[in-house]
Amino acid sequence: MASSKEYLDFILEQLSGLDEITYKAMMGEYIIYYRGKIVGGIYDDRFLVKPIQSAKALMPEANMELPYEGAKEMLLVDDIDNREFLSTLLEAMYDELPAPKKKK
């Protein structure tokens, strides 16, 4: 099942307090970028983020879920109604995320 544009728009609105939030459509789903780094994505109308230490520390009870068959598990963000939490989460994750790969 692909994610809806309405869910993407809702998540983008929730993240609108942050600068440089972008996304890329990918096979019916959406990859979410913060200041050029991939933080996670929207899969089947679920907001999932990379399971790095900073994200786990802020969401110790978060479920690990597969974004799609054959992928690595990611953390499910339950508290999508809390803009302040979402901003804190992405800001905490930023330094720990790998730099974007250089295009050839």
Biopython code that builds the backbone (N, CA, C, O; Angstrom):
import numpy as np
from Bio.PDB.StructureBuilder import StructureBuilder

atoms = [
    (1, "MET", "N", (0.847, -1.191, 0.000)),
    (1, "MET", "CA", (0.000, 0.000, 0.000)),
    (1, "MET", "C", (0.885, 1.244, 0.000)),
    (1, "MET", "O", (1.787, 1.369, 0.828)),
    (2, "ALA", "N", (0.632, 2.137, -0.902)),
    (2, "ALA", "CA", (1.402, 3.377, -0.979)),
    (2, "ALA", "C", (0.896, 4.375, 0.068)),
    (2, "ALA", "O", (-0.234, 4.284, 0.547)),
    (3, "SER", "N", (1.753, 5.314, 0.400)),
    (3, "SER", "CA", (1.373, 6.357, 1.350)),
    (3, "SER", "C", (0.578, 7.446, 0.631)),
    (3, "SER", "O", (0.767, 7.688, -0.561)),
    (4, "SER", "N", (-0.299, 8.086, 1.366)),
    (4, "SER", "CA", (-1.122, 9.138, 0.777)),
    (4, "SER", "C", (-0.401, 10.479, 0.814)),
    (4, "SER", "O", (0.410, 10.748, 1.701)),
    (5, "LYS", "N", (-0.717, 11.307, -0.168)),
    (5, "LYS", "CA", (-0.165, 12.667, -0.217)),
    (5, "LYS", "C", (-0.658, 13.452, 1.002)),
    (5, "LYS", "O", (0.056, 14.323, 1.499)),
    (6, "GLU", "N", (-1.863, 13.157, 1.487)),
    (6, "GLU", "CA", (-2.412, 13.840, 2.664)),
    (6, "GLU", "C", (-1.563, 13.558, 3.907)),
    (6, "GLU", "O", (-1.313, 14.462, 4.705)),
    (7, "TYR", "N", (-1.124, 12.316, 4.071)),
    (7, "TYR", "CA", (-0.288, 11.975, 5.228)),
    (7, "TYR", "C", (1.060, 12.674, 5.114)),
    (7, "TYR", "O", (1.564, 13.217, 6.097)),
    (8, "LEU", "N", (1.648, 12.664, 3.915)),
    (8, "LEU", "CA", (2.899, 13.392, 3.687)),
    (8, "LEU", "C", (2.723, 14.863, 4.049)),
    (8, "LEU", "O", (3.544, 15.427, 4.772)),
    (9, "ASP", "N", (1.665, 15.482, 3.554)),
    (9, "ASP", "CA", (1.420, 16.906, 3.839)),
    (9, "ASP", "C", (1.275, 17.154, 5.338)),
    (9, "ASP", "O", (1.755, 18.166, 5.848)),
    (10, "PHE", "N", (0.615, 16.232, 6.048)),
    (10, "PHE", "CA", (0.454, 16.379, 7.499)),
    (10, "PHE", "C", (1.819, 16.341, 8.195)),
    (10, "PHE", "O", (2.110, 17.186, 9.041)),
    (11, "ILE", "N", (2.649, 15.368, 7.840)),
    (11, "ILE", "CA", (3.981, 15.254, 8.460)),
    (11, "ILE", "C", (4.820, 16.483, 8.123)),
    (11, "ILE", "O", (5.491, 17.025, 9.001)),
    (12, "LEU", "N", (4.796, 16.929, 6.878)),
    (12, "LEU", "CA", (5.555, 18.126, 6.500)),
    (12, "LEU", "C", (5.080, 19.352, 7.281)),
    (12, "LEU", "O", (5.892, 20.190, 7.673)),
    (13, "GLU", "N", (3.790, 19.457, 7.503)),
    (13, "GLU", "CA", (3.255, 20.573, 8.301)),
    (13, "GLU", "C", (3.744, 20.471, 9.742)),
    (13, "GLU", "O", (4.102, 21.479, 10.353)),
    (14, "GLN", "N", (3.760, 19.263, 10.282)),
    (14, "GLN", "CA", (4.237, 19.059, 11.651)),
    (14, "GLN", "C", (5.723, 19.423, 11.773)),
    (14, "GLN", "O", (6.171, 19.844, 12.839)),
    (15, "LEU", "N", (6.473, 19.263, 10.704)),
    (15, "LEU", "CA", (7.913, 19.551, 10.708)),
    (15, "LEU", "C", (8.229, 20.963, 10.203)),
    (15, "LEU", "O", (9.398, 21.314, 10.043)),
    (16, "SER", "N", (7.205, 21.766, 9.953)),
    (16, "SER", "CA", (7.406, 23.073, 9.320)),
    (16, "SER", "C", (8.203, 24.057, 10.179)),
    (16, "SER", "O", (8.650, 25.082, 9.664)),
    (17, "GLY", "N", (8.390, 23.780, 11.452)),
    (17, "GLY", "CA", (9.204, 24.638, 12.302)),
    (17, "GLY", "C", (10.693, 24.472, 12.076)),
    (17, "GLY", "O", (11.496, 25.272, 12.556)),
    (18, "LEU", "N", (11.060, 23.434, 11.347)),
    (18, "LEU", "CA", (12.470, 23.168, 11.044)),
    (18, "LEU", "C", (12.815, 23.707, 9.659)),
    (18, "LEU", "O", (11.982, 23.689, 8.753)),
    (19, "ASP", "N", (14.041, 24.182, 9.501)),
    (19, "ASP", "CA", (14.514, 24.614, 8.191)),
    (19, "ASP", "C", (14.989, 23.405, 7.400)),
    (19, "ASP", "O", (15.435, 22.408, 7.968)),
    (20, "GLU", "N", (14.887, 23.508, 6.101)),
    (20, "GLU", "CA", (15.459, 22.523, 5.184)),
    (20, "GLU", "C", (14.891, 21.115, 5.328)),
    (20, "GLU", "O", (15.637, 20.137, 5.292)),
    (21, "ILE", "N", (13.580, 21.010, 5.489)),
    (21, "ILE", "CA", (12.915, 19.705, 5.406)),
    (21, "ILE", "C", (12.517, 19.506, 3.948)),
    (21, "ILE", "O", (11.797, 20.321, 3.373)),
    (22, "THR", "N", (12.991, 18.422, 3.364)),
    (22, "THR", "CA", (12.628, 18.106, 1.987)),
    (22, "THR", "C", (12.230, 16.636, 1.924)),
    (22, "THR", "O", (12.418, 15.879, 2.876)),
    (23, "TYR", "N", (11.681, 16.260, 0.788)),
    (23, "TYR", "CA", (11.303, 14.859, 0.601)),
    (23, "TYR", "C", (11.492, 14.475, -0.852)),
    (23, "TYR", "O", (11.566, 15.323, -1.741)),
    (24, "LYS", "N", (11.568, 13.173, -1.067)),
    (24, "LYS", "CA", (11.657, 12.639, -2.419)),
    (24, "LYS", "C", (10.680, 11.480, -2.516)),
    (24, "LYS", "O", (10.695, 10.578, -1.678)),
    (25, "ALA", "N", (9.836, 11.502, -3.533)),
    (25, "ALA", "CA", (8.912, 10.393, -3.765)),
    (25, "ALA", "C", (9.707, 9.202, -4.288)),
    (25, "ALA", "O", (10.577, 9.344, -5.147)),
    (26, "MET", "N", (9.390, 8.022, -3.751)),
    (26, "MET", "CA", (10.129, 6.821, -4.125)),
    (26, "MET", "C", (9.169, 5.639, -4.127)),
    (26, "MET", "O", (8.831, 5.121, -3.062)),
    (27, "MET", "N", (8.729, 5.209, -5.288)),
    (27, "MET", "CA", (7.864, 4.038, -5.446)),
    (27, "MET", "C", (6.627, 4.088, -4.535)),
    (27, "MET", "O", (6.313, 3.107, -3.861)),
    (28, "GLY", "N", (5.946, 5.203, -4.518)),
    (28, "GLY", "CA", (4.718, 5.339, -3.740)),
    (28, "GLY", "C", (4.933, 5.696, -2.288)),
    (28, "GLY", "O", (3.969, 5.861, -1.541)),
    (29, "GLU", "N", (6.179, 5.818, -1.878)),
    (29, "GLU", "CA", (6.507, 6.200, -0.506)),
    (29, "GLU", "C", (7.338, 7.478, -0.571)),
    (29, "GLU", "O", (7.595, 7.992, -1.659)),
    (30, "TYR", "N", (7.763, 7.998, 0.585)),
    (30, "TYR", "CA", (8.486, 9.270, 0.617)),
    (30, "TYR", "C", (9.687, 9.186, 1.553)),
    (30, "TYR", "O", (9.562, 8.769, 2.704)),
    (31, "ILE", "N", (10.854, 9.588, 1.043)),
    (31, "ILE", "CA", (12.063, 9.682, 1.861)),
    (31, "ILE", "C", (12.095, 11.100, 2.425)),
    (31, "ILE", "O", (11.900, 12.064, 1.685)),
    (32, "ILE", "N", (12.339, 11.236, 3.729)),
    (32, "ILE", "CA", (12.361, 12.545, 4.384)),
    (32, "ILE", "C", (13.808, 12.935, 4.682)),
    (32, "ILE", "O", (14.576, 12.152, 5.241)),
    (33, "TYR", "N", (14.160, 14.150, 4.300)),
    (33, "TYR", "CA", (15.505, 14.692, 4.512)),
    (33, "TYR", "C", (15.436, 15.880, 5.458)),
    (33, "TYR", "O", (14.499, 16.677, 5.407)),
    (34, "TYR", "N", (16.432, 15.988, 6.315)),
    (34, "TYR", "CA", (16.595, 17.163, 7.172)),
    (34, "TYR", "C", (17.985, 17.718, 6.916)),
    (34, "TYR", "O", (18.986, 17.051, 7.177)),
    (35, "ARG", "N", (18.044, 18.932, 6.409)),
    (35, "ARG", "CA", (19.315, 19.594, 6.074)),
    (35, "ARG", "C", (20.204, 18.680, 5.229)),
    (35, "ARG", "O", (21.410, 18.577, 5.457)),
    (36, "GLY", "N", (19.587, 18.025, 4.256)),
    (36, "GLY", "CA", (20.314, 17.211, 3.300)),
    (36, "GLY", "C", (20.585, 15.777, 3.706)),
    (36, "GLY", "O", (21.062, 14.987, 2.892)),
    (37, "LYS", "N", (20.290, 15.422, 4.956)),
    (37, "LYS", "CA", (20.537, 14.055, 5.429)),
    (37, "LYS", "C", (19.214, 13.291, 5.540)),
    (37, "LYS", "O", (18.191, 13.846, 5.941)),
    (38, "ILE", "N", (19.258, 12.009, 5.177)),
    (38, "ILE", "CA", (18.059, 11.172, 5.283)),
    (38, "ILE", "C", (17.810, 10.842, 6.750)),
    (38, "ILE", "O", (18.667, 10.264, 7.417)),
    (39, "VAL", "N", (16.621, 11.216, 7.251)),
    (39, "VAL", "CA", (16.257, 10.882, 8.633)),
    (39, "VAL", "C", (15.328, 9.687, 8.688)),
    (39, "VAL", "O", (15.280, 8.977, 9.692)),
    (40, "GLY", "N", (14.600, 9.464, 7.625)),
    (40, "GLY", "CA", (13.651, 8.364, 7.599)),
    (40, "GLY", "C", (12.729, 8.516, 6.412)),
    (40, "GLY", "O", (13.128, 8.988, 5.347)),
    (41, "GLY", "N", (11.483, 8.107, 6.614)),
    (41, "GLY", "CA", (10.541, 8.208, 5.519)),
    (41, "GLY", "C", (9.125, 7.899, 5.950)),
    (41, "GLY", "O", (8.847, 7.566, 7.102)),
    (42, "ILE", "N", (8.249, 8.023, 4.982)),
    (42, "ILE", "CA", (6.842, 7.696, 5.187)),
    (42, "ILE", "C", (6.556, 6.451, 4.361)),
    (42, "ILE", "O", (6.700, 6.441, 3.138)),
    (43, "TYR", "N", (6.149, 5.411, 5.062)),
    (43, "TYR", "CA", (5.884, 4.116, 4.448)),
    (43, "TYR", "C", (4.527, 3.622, 4.926)),
    (43, "TYR", "O", (4.296, 3.497, 6.129)),
    (44, "ASP", "N", (3.634, 3.341, 3.989)),
    (44, "ASP", "CA", (2.278, 2.875, 4.336)),
    (44, "ASP", "C", (1.632, 3.790, 5.376)),
    (44, "ASP", "O", (1.037, 3.320, 6.345)),
    (45, "ASP", "N", (1.754, 5.093, 5.164)),
    (45, "ASP", "CA", (1.199, 6.099, 6.080)),
    (45, "ASP", "C", (1.697, 5.930, 7.519)),
    (45, "ASP", "O", (0.945, 6.096, 8.479)),
    (46, "ARG", "N", (2.983, 5.596, 7.640)),
    (46, "ARG", "CA", (3.664, 5.550, 8.942)),
    (46, "ARG", "C", (4.935, 6.370, 8.800)),
    (46, "ARG", "O", (5.621, 6.282, 7.782)),
    (47, "PHE", "N", (5.257, 7.171, 9.819)),
    (47, "PHE", "CA", (6.502, 7.935, 9.826)),
    (47, "PHE", "C", (7.546, 7.098, 10.559)),
    (47, "PHE", "O", (7.434, 6.868, 11.763)),
    (48, "LEU", "N", (8.559, 6.645, 9.826)),
    (48, "LEU", "CA", (9.620, 5.814, 10.383)),
    (48, "LEU", "C", (10.940, 6.567, 10.282)),
    (48, "LEU", "O", (11.197, 7.252, 9.293)),
    (49, "VAL", "N", (11.780, 6.437, 11.315)),
    (49, "VAL", "CA", (13.097, 7.075, 11.297)),
    (49, "VAL", "C", (14.179, 6.024, 11.493)),
    (49, "VAL", "O", (13.922, 4.916, 11.963)),
    (50, "LYS", "N", (15.405, 6.407, 11.118)),
    (50, "LYS", "CA", (16.545, 5.507, 11.276)),
    (50, "LYS", "C", (16.737, 5.173, 12.760)),
    (50, "LYS", "O", (16.595, 6.048, 13.614)),
    (51, "PRO", "N", (17.056, 3.926, 13.064)),
    (51, "PRO", "CA", (17.198, 3.505, 14.467)),
    (51, "PRO", "C", (18.592, 3.814, 15.033)),
    (51, "PRO", "O", (19.331, 2.905, 15.413)),
    (52, "ILE", "N", (18.935, 5.088, 15.082)),
    (52, "ILE", "CA", (20.231, 5.492, 15.630)),
    (52, "ILE", "C", (20.072, 5.805, 17.120)),
    (52, "ILE", "O", (18.955, 5.974, 17.609)),
    (53, "GLN", "N", (21.186, 5.881, 17.829)),
    (53, "GLN", "CA", (21.151, 6.030, 19.295)),
    (53, "GLN", "C", (20.314, 7.224, 19.762)),
    (53, "GLN", "O", (19.530, 7.099, 20.703)),
    (54, "SER", "N", (20.474, 8.363, 19.118)),
    (54, "SER", "CA", (19.738, 9.556, 19.555)),
    (54, "SER", "C", (18.229, 9.350, 19.432)),
    (54, "SER", "O", (17.476, 9.789, 20.301)),
    (55, "ALA", "N", (17.785, 8.696, 18.376)),
    (55, "ALA", "CA", (16.353, 8.437, 18.201)),
    (55, "ALA", "C", (15.863, 7.424, 19.231)),
    (55, "ALA", "O", (14.784, 7.587, 19.801)),
    (56, "LYS", "N", (16.656, 6.380, 19.469)),
    (56, "LYS", "CA", (16.280, 5.367, 20.467)),
    (56, "LYS", "C", (16.203, 5.983, 21.863)),
    (56, "LYS", "O", (15.336, 5.617, 22.656)),
    (57, "ALA", "N", (17.114, 6.923, 22.167)),
    (57, "ALA", "CA", (17.118, 7.561, 23.481)),
    (57, "ALA", "C", (15.858, 8.397, 23.696)),
    (57, "ALA", "O", (15.335, 8.456, 24.809)),
    (58, "LEU", "N", (15.371, 9.038, 22.646)),
    (58, "LEU", "CA", (14.168, 9.873, 22.760)),
    (58, "LEU", "C", (12.880, 9.055, 22.677)),
    (58, "LEU", "O", (11.824, 9.503, 23.123)),
    (59, "MET", "N", (12.972, 7.855, 22.104)),
    (59, "MET", "CA", (11.786, 6.997, 21.955)),
    (59, "MET", "C", (12.114, 5.576, 22.409)),
    (59, "MET", "O", (12.101, 4.653, 21.595)),
    (60, "PRO", "N", (12.409, 5.387, 23.701)),
    (60, "PRO", "CA", (12.835, 4.058, 24.168)),
    (60, "PRO", "C", (11.774, 2.971, 24.001)),
    (60, "PRO", "O", (12.109, 1.789, 23.936)),
    (61, "GLU", "N", (10.520, 3.353, 23.933)),
    (61, "GLU", "CA", (9.429, 2.377, 23.805)),
    (61, "GLU", "C", (8.986, 2.178, 22.356)),
    (61, "GLU", "O", (8.044, 1.428, 22.101)),
    (62, "ALA", "N", (9.645, 2.832, 21.413)),
    (62, "ALA", "CA", (9.214, 2.784, 20.008)),
    (62, "ALA", "C", (9.332, 1.371, 19.435)),
    (62, "ALA", "O", (10.271, 0.635, 19.740)),
    (63, "ASN", "N", (8.368, 1.016, 18.605)),
    (63, "ASN", "CA", (8.385, -0.263, 17.915)),
    (63, "ASN", "C", (9.315, -0.197, 16.719)),
    (63, "ASN", "O", (9.409, 0.828, 16.044)),
    (64, "MET", "N", (9.999, -1.301, 16.467)),
    (64, "MET", "CA", (10.796, -1.438, 15.256)),
    (64, "MET", "C", (9.881, -2.056, 14.198)),
    (64, "MET", "O", (9.226, -3.067, 14.450)),
    (65, "GLU", "N", (9.842, -1.441, 13.013)),
    (65, "GLU", "CA", (8.976, -1.935, 11.949)),
    (65, "GLU", "C", (9.704, -1.916, 10.623)),
    (65, "GLU", "O", (10.621, -1.123, 10.412)),
    (66, "LEU", "N", (9.286, -2.801, 9.731)),
    (66, "LEU", "CA", (9.847, -2.848, 8.390)),
    (66, "LEU", "C", (9.150, -1.813, 7.515)),
    (66, "LEU", "O", (7.922, -1.799, 7.439)),
    (67, "PRO", "N", (9.916, -0.947, 6.855)),
    (67, "PRO", "CA", (9.268, 0.007, 5.952)),
    (67, "PRO", "C", (8.663, -0.703, 4.739)),
    (67, "PRO", "O", (7.605, -0.319, 4.240)),
    (68, "TYR", "N", (9.355, -1.741, 4.278)),
    (68, "TYR", "CA", (8.881, -2.554, 3.154)),
    (68, "TYR", "C", (9.642, -3.877, 3.191)),
    (68, "TYR", "O", (10.665, -3.998, 3.864)),
    (69, "GLU", "N", (9.136, -4.855, 2.468)),
    (69, "GLU", "CA", (9.732, -6.192, 2.460)),
    (69, "GLU", "C", (11.189, -6.132, 2.017)),
    (69, "GLU", "O", (11.506, -5.551, 0.979)),
    (70, "GLY", "N", (12.070, -6.733, 2.806)),
    (70, "GLY", "CA", (13.479, -6.792, 2.473)),
    (70, "GLY", "C", (14.317, -5.631, 3.002)),
    (70, "GLY", "O", (15.533, -5.609, 2.815)),
    (71, "ALA", "N", (13.684, -4.678, 3.653)),
    (71, "ALA", "CA", (14.401, -3.507, 4.186)),
    (71, "ALA", "C", (14.844, -3.764, 5.624)),
    (71, "ALA", "O", (14.408, -4.720, 6.266)),
    (72, "LYS", "N", (15.718, -2.889, 6.111)),
    (72, "LYS", "CA", (16.114, -2.937, 7.517)),
    (72, "LYS", "C", (15.010, -2.292, 8.352)),
    (72, "LYS", "O", (14.311, -1.388, 7.892)),
    (73, "GLU", "N", (14.867, -2.772, 9.581)),
    (73, "GLU", "CA", (13.850, -2.217, 10.476)),
    (73, "GLU", "C", (14.181, -0.765, 10.836)),
    (73, "GLU", "O", (15.342, -0.364, 10.918)),
    (74, "MET", "N", (13.117, -0.007, 11.046)),
    (74, "MET", "CA", (13.233, 1.393, 11.448)),
    (74, "MET", "C", (12.329, 1.630, 12.651)),
    (74, "MET", "O", (11.480, 0.799, 12.973)),
    (75, "LEU", "N", (12.519, 2.770, 13.311)),
    (75, "LEU", "CA", (11.703, 3.123, 14.472)),
    (75, "LEU", "C", (10.416, 3.813, 14.042)),
    (75, "LEU", "O", (10.441, 4.751, 13.245)),
    (76, "LEU", "N", (9.296, 3.346, 14.572)),
    (76, "LEU", "CA", (8.006, 3.968, 14.310)),
    (76, "LEU", "C", (7.845, 5.180, 15.224)),
    (76, "LEU", "O", (7.988, 5.069, 16.441)),
    (77, "VAL", "N", (7.548, 6.333, 14.634)),
    (77, "VAL", "CA", (7.292, 7.547, 15.415)),
    (77, "VAL", "C", (5.793, 7.594, 15.693)),
    (77, "VAL", "O", (4.985, 7.813, 14.790)),
    (78, "ASP", "N", (5.435, 7.381, 16.972)),
    (78, "ASP", "CA", (4.027, 7.384, 17.377)),
    (78, "ASP", "C", (3.487, 8.787, 17.621)),
    (78, "ASP", "O", (2.331, 9.075, 17.312)),
    (79, "ASP", "N", (4.317, 9.649, 18.170)),
    (79, "ASP", "CA", (3.858, 10.958, 18.640)),
    (79, "ASP", "C", (3.909, 12.003, 17.525)),
    (79, "ASP", "O", (4.561, 13.038, 17.666)),
    (80, "ILE", "N", (3.217, 11.726, 16.415)),
    (80, "ILE", "CA", (3.274, 12.634, 15.273)),
    (80, "ILE", "C", (2.452, 13.900, 15.459)),
    (80, "ILE", "O", (2.582, 14.839, 14.674)),
    (81, "ASP", "N", (1.612, 13.943, 16.478)),
    (81, "ASP", "CA", (0.822, 15.149, 16.735)),
    (81, "ASP", "C", (1.599, 16.198, 17.520)),
    (81, "ASP", "O", (1.145, 17.335, 17.646)),
    (82, "ASN", "N", (2.753, 15.834, 18.046)),
    (82, "ASN", "CA", (3.551, 16.723, 18.894)),
    (82, "ASN", "C", (4.674, 17.361, 18.072)),
    (82, "ASN", "O", (5.744, 16.774, 17.908)),
    (83, "ARG", "N", (4.421, 18.566, 17.558)),
    (83, "ARG", "CA", (5.405, 19.255, 16.714)),
    (83, "ARG", "C", (6.728, 19.470, 17.435)),
    (83, "ARG", "O", (7.796, 19.287, 16.851)),
    (84, "GLU", "N", (6.656, 19.856, 18.695)),
    (84, "GLU", "CA", (7.876, 20.137, 19.462)),
    (84, "GLU", "C", (8.734, 18.874, 19.578)),
    (84, "GLU", "O", (9.952, 18.928, 19.411)),
    (85, "PHE", "N", (8.094, 17.744, 19.863)),
    (85, "PHE", "CA", (8.829, 16.481, 19.951)),
    (85, "PHE", "C", (9.478, 16.131, 18.613)),
    (85, "PHE", "O", (10.643, 15.736, 18.574)),
    (86, "LEU", "N", (8.731, 16.273, 17.518)),
    (86, "LEU", "CA", (9.275, 15.938, 16.203)),
    (86, "LEU", "C", (10.493, 16.797, 15.870)),
    (86, "LEU", "O", (11.482, 16.296, 15.335)),
    (87, "SER", "N", (10.421, 18.077, 16.184)),
    (87, "SER", "CA", (11.570, 18.966, 15.947)),
    (87, "SER", "C", (12.760, 18.543, 16.794)),
    (87, "SER", "O", (13.887, 18.484, 16.304)),
    (88, "THR", "N", (12.509, 18.249, 18.064)),
    (88, "THR", "CA", (13.578, 17.802, 18.967)),
    (88, "THR", "C", (14.203, 16.516, 18.453)),
    (88, "THR", "O", (15.424, 16.362, 18.475)),
    (89, "LEU", "N", (13.369, 15.593, 17.991)),
    (89, "LEU", "CA", (13.850, 14.306, 17.483)),
    (89, "LEU", "C", (14.789, 14.500, 16.297)),
    (89, "LEU", "O", (15.902, 13.974, 16.296)),
    (90, "LEU", "N", (14.355, 15.246, 15.296)),
    (90, "LEU", "CA", (15.181, 15.418, 14.103)),
    (90, "LEU", "C", (16.456, 16.201, 14.403)),
    (90, "LEU", "O", (17.516, 15.889, 13.861)),
    (91, "GLU", "N", (16.363, 17.206, 15.253)),
    (91, "GLU", "CA", (17.561, 17.969, 15.623)),
    (91, "GLU", "C", (18.563, 17.082, 16.369)),
    (91, "GLU", "O", (19.769, 17.177, 16.141)),
    (92, "ALA", "N", (18.059, 16.217, 17.261)),
    (92, "ALA", "CA", (18.938, 15.311, 18.007)),
    (92, "ALA", "C", (19.605, 14.306, 17.070)),
    (92, "ALA", "O", (20.757, 13.930, 17.288)),
    (93, "MET", "N", (18.903, 13.873, 16.046)),
    (93, "MET", "CA", (19.413, 12.868, 15.123)),
    (93, "MET", "C", (20.459, 13.434, 14.159)),
    (93, "MET", "O", (21.332, 12.695, 13.703)),
    (94, "TYR", "N", (20.388, 14.704, 13.847)),
    (94, "TYR", "CA", (21.158, 15.279, 12.741)),
    (94, "TYR", "C", (22.656, 14.967, 12.795)),
    (94, "TYR", "O", (23.211, 14.467, 11.816)),
    (95, "ASP", "N", (23.311, 15.250, 13.906)),
    (95, "ASP", "CA", (24.760, 15.065, 13.984)),
    (95, "ASP", "C", (25.179, 13.600, 13.853)),
    (95, "ASP", "O", (26.287, 13.301, 13.408)),
    (96, "GLU", "N", (24.292, 12.702, 14.241)),
    (96, "GLU", "CA", (24.611, 11.270, 14.211)),
    (96, "GLU", "C", (24.386, 10.640, 12.826)),
    (96, "GLU", "O", (24.897, 9.556, 12.542)),
    (97, "LEU", "N", (23.640, 11.310, 11.992)),
    (97, "LEU", "CA", (23.331, 10.771, 10.663)),
    (97, "LEU", "C", (24.530, 10.913, 9.733)),
    (97, "LEU", "O", (25.285, 11.879, 9.837)),
    (98, "PRO", "N", (24.709, 9.958, 8.824)),
    (98, "PRO", "CA", (25.822, 10.056, 7.872)),
    (98, "PRO", "C", (25.617, 11.216, 6.898)),
    (98, "PRO", "O", (24.487, 11.591, 6.585)),
    (99, "ALA", "N", (26.720, 11.768, 6.432)),
    (99, "ALA", "CA", (26.657, 12.836, 5.439)),
    (99, "ALA", "C", (26.099, 12.262, 4.146)),
    (99, "ALA", "O", (26.267, 11.076, 3.864)),
    (100, "PRO", "N", (25.432, 13.105, 3.359)),
    (100, "PRO", "CA", (24.911, 12.614, 2.080)),
    (100, "PRO", "C", (26.057, 12.134, 1.180)),
    (100, "PRO", "O", (27.162, 12.676, 1.209)),
    (101, "LYS", "N", (25.766, 11.124, 0.398)),
    (101, "LYS", "CA", (26.763, 10.606, -0.544)),
    (101, "LYS", "C", (26.924, 11.606, -1.687)),
    (101, "LYS", "O", (25.955, 12.207, -2.152)),
    (102, "LYS", "N", (28.159, 11.766, -2.122)),
    (102, "LYS", "CA", (28.448, 12.663, -3.238)),
    (102, "LYS", "C", (27.953, 12.032, -4.535)),
    (102, "LYS", "O", (28.149, 10.841, -4.777)),
    (103, "LYS", "N", (27.306, 12.853, -5.366)),
    (103, "LYS", "CA", (26.851, 12.360, -6.665)),
    (103, "LYS", "C", (28.021, 12.344, -7.631)),
    (103, "LYS", "O", (28.864, 13.241, -7.628)),
    (104, "LYS", "N", (28.056, 11.317, -8.449)),
    (104, "LYS", "CA", (29.171, 11.172, -9.394)),
    (104, "LYS", "C", (28.921, 11.983, -10.650)),
    (104, "LYS", "O", (29.751, 11.985, -11.559)),
]
sb = StructureBuilder()
sb.init_structure("model")
sb.init_model(0)
sb.init_chain("A")
sb.init_seg("    ")
for serial, (resi, resn, name, xyz) in enumerate(atoms, 1):
    if name == "N":
        sb.init_residue(resn, " ", resi, " ")
    sb.init_atom(name, np.array(xyz, "f"), 0.0, 1.0, " ", f" {name:<3s}", serial, name[0])
structure = sb.get_structure()
